[in-house]
């Protein structure tokens, strides 16, 4: 005789538990094998095409007025905000970039 819907749903739940447990056990075994192979052959994250976090480098930028230092992070000085408004708040605008560069002091000049 065919099993009822409820019996089949219960069987499905029990089977899924078995599947999950078997997968967990096999995954642990596979991870051990993979780690062993990586160690044996000296593979790197780059070899395995695994993205690694890059440390962000913050460069302080000193401007000609000498009082403002702005890294590009955080709240910009008022004069930069005004300049951005002039160029439609578009930081990628080449005219904005060119004007901003006129305020930058090179590292050699600052020392």
N, C-alpha and C positions, 0 to 999 in steps of 0.2 A: 504494500500500500504506500502511496505517496505521502511524504511528510508535509505537515501543515506549514503555512507561511511563517508562523511564530517559531516553529522548530527549526526551519531553515535559517531564519534570522539569528537564532541563538547559536546554531552551528557555525554561521558566518563569523560571529563575534569570537567564538572559541578558536576557530581556524586562524583568524587574524592575529590573535594573541600568540599562537604557535609560530606564525610567520614572523612576527616582530621579534620574538625571542631568538629564532633561528638566524635571522638577519643580524641581530646584535652580536651573537656568538661568532658568526662568520666574518663580520666586519672587524671584530677584534683580532681575529686570526690574520685577515688580509692586511690590516694595518701593521702588524708585526712583520709580515713578509715584506711589505713595501718599505718600511723603515730600514730593514736589513739590506735590501737591494740599494737603497739610496746611500746608505753608509758604505757598503762594499764598493760601489762604483764612484762614490764622491760626487754625486749629483748635487747641483745647487738649485736654489729657487728659480734662477734664470733658466737653467737647463730644463726645468720642469714647467717653464712658462707660468710661474706663480707670481702674481703681483705682490710686491713688497711695499710697505709704506715708505715714502720718501720724507725725510725730515724737511720741514719748510725752513727756508733761510730768510730771516728778516734783515733787510738792509736799511739802516737809517739813512734818510735822505736829508741833507741839510740845505736849506734854501738861502738865497742871497741876503735876506733880511737878518739872518743869523739867529733870530729868536725862535723860529719855528723849525722843529724837526718832525718829519712826518714819514712814517714807514709805508703808508698806504693802507694800514689797518687802523680801525678805530675811527673816532670822529675827526674829520679833516679840519684844518684851520679855516677860519671864516673867509680868508682871501681865496682859498681853493674852492670853497663852496660858491662864492660869487663868480669865480671864473667858470666853474661847471655850469652854472645857470646861464651864463653868456653863450655857452655852446650846447644848450638844450639838454643838460645833464647827461651828455654822452661822453663817457671816459675814453672811448675808442676814437673819438673825433680827432683826426690828424692835427687840426688847428689847435685844439685844446692841448694835445701832447706837446706840440711845438712850443706853445706859450709856457707851459709848465716847465719845460726844459730850460727856458731862459732864467728861471729862478733857482735852478739847481747849481750847487757848488760842487765841483769835482773833488774827489778825495784829496788829491794832491794840493789843490788850492786851499782846502780847508785846514790843512796841517801847517 
